[in-house]
């Protein structure tokens, strides 16, 4: 049987329990990386040091002082991936619900936000995680609040069809002590719909024709005017930026945590 000094990287790695092998791969120290290290100057000694330190840490999982205070150590991947998945799914559910309940979808987003916050605080405390949690929560709130308000505008810009409609008799509602007039239009199929975001006095225009953007599927109310008049472009860019932040914040924490653990294991940490 080969002595410890004569064994190759593959043999040393194969002797480790399968669970330990997976753990090394998760932190970027799998067999390919160990082979690369071994090929460098004094490589085999560095590989043995890495495996020895890893074996000691795995065999003695008692928490250190840093572990008890919540800082130090590696950043587990799954809790942050779970946070990202929950946040993304919650945003999608919120926006999809606007197809049926309109701007009230914001309440769906806020309700699901409680779940997002709970999952966020289930992540392990390492350096930078409090900031990442708050940034993720802020990006989520922007997406559900702004997104639910302008989802109809974005949808009509993408799927809406401009057509000539006839101004119908408007409806009147009392809002905060003020009598508001809401325009309605008659479509080509004869159906009458209240328009979205168009509060104006249409009483003297009943019977006149005008242009409106209509949702062929009937999910959203028509919007008076052409597609270029719908708006929501700046808000769309705002939500796009929030979506990028929502993805990058959790992933950055994981990358930094894994990079620090890798540097400590290979002895290159500053």
Number of C-alpha atoms within 10 A of each C-alpha: 5 8 6 10 9 10 13 14 20 12 12 14 20 12 10 13 10 11 9 16 16 14 14 20 14 13 20 16 22 15 17 13 14 23 17 12 19 18 13 10 9 10 16 20 12 18 24 18 15 18 19 12 13 16 14 10 11 12 9 9 8 9 10 12 10 11 15 10 11 13 17 17 19 20 25 18 19 11 18 25 16 17 25 22 14 19 26 18 14 22 26 15 16 27 26 15 18 22 17 12 14 19 21 15 24 24 14 21 26 18 13 19 20 11 14 26 18 11 18 25 14 13 20 19 19 20 17 14 23 15 12 21 23 14 18 25 19 14 23 26 19 17 28 27 22 17 29 27 20 21 23 26 24 19 14 22 22 11 12 23 15 18 16 17 24 20 24 21 19 21 14 12 11 9 8 7 7 8 10 15 17 20 25 26 30 18 18 11 7 10 8 16 18 19 20 17 14 16 14 11 14 20 15 10 15 15 15 12 14 15 18 24 25 26 20 12 8 11 16 23 19 29 26 25 16 17 20 8 13 20 13 18 14 9 17 18 11 16 21 15 14 20 18 11 18 24 18 16 22 23 17 15 22 21 14 15 22 20 17 19 20 18 12 14 19 16 12 9 11 6
